[in-house]
Structures are given as C-alpha cells and as structure tokens.
C-alpha cells in the first residue's frame, strides 16, 4: 500500500500481526543513539555480516516490523532474511518502549529471532532477549555503562560511550 501511494511522507507504519501500526516519532536522544550505534557497528563488523538499517524486516506474510537495525549473514539478500537468519535485532526505544518490550518481543520470539535488544534511552539500560529453545525467558537488563557483545564483533559495545 505504501508503494501504491496510499500513505504520504508523514507518519511511518509497520505491519504487526496483520495490522498497520503507526510508528512513534523519534526523539533527539533516540536519534542520537541510533546514529552513533549504526556508525559504531558498521565500522566493526566483518565481511561475513551485513547491517540493515531502519527498514522492513519481513518475518511473515502479516508481520513486517521496522527495527532500528539488524545484523544478518552477508551471503543473504536483505529481503530474504527471516527470523532465525538474523544474528541480532535492535530497537532503540523511548516512547515505543512498551510496544518493543511487549508485542514486538513476542513477535520476534515467535519467528525465532535469536537475539533481540531493546535500548531504553530514558532508563539507560539495554533489555537483552536471548532465545533459549523456543522462548526468550525474562529479559536481562544491562546498564549502558556495562559491555555488550555484538555477534561477529570482537570489541565489546559500551552504549554509554556512544551518547552524552
């Protein structure tokens, strides 16, 4: 519908469980963290990993969320990547926090996304979801000052170093 011009250049939407959901506006801190994170990751990933940015991640016929970024094998076309193929999916959250920790976490889990991080810019904590079998279990909170290991990157990520 977007390609057919049903929507103007105003609000952005994502397809979740067959419904078009208006995406929250990005605040200044969200935008800063997203930009710094993208730059940090893109400078450190190897040739065997690619980075997809702020676009559709087609999980299924009725589910196409738009995470801030996801990592996937370089041998794949971004349009062919499905849940289990993604090495890491990241959402930077401010006003979208409840959606990202609730319905979206359930969605990513149900489609087999192995690692899903929600970076809460207000509380300065990353909520780490790790697939264990078919379920995530309780997310682990990692303070922005603590290191995180990005798949395929040797250097640990310290989110606090990216934002002021």
RADALIN-V183556 format. One record per helix or strand of 3 or more residues. SS is the DSSP state (h for helix, s for strand). FROM is the first residue (numbers start at 1). LEN is the number of residues. If there is no record, write none. Layout:
BEGIN
SS_FROM_LEN, SS_FROM_LEN
END
This chain:
BEGIN
s_13_4, s_19_4, h_28_17, s_49_5, s_57_4, s_63_3, s_69_5, h_78_3, h_83_3, s_86_8, h_97_5, h_103_8, s_115_6, s_125_6, s_140_4, h_159_3
END
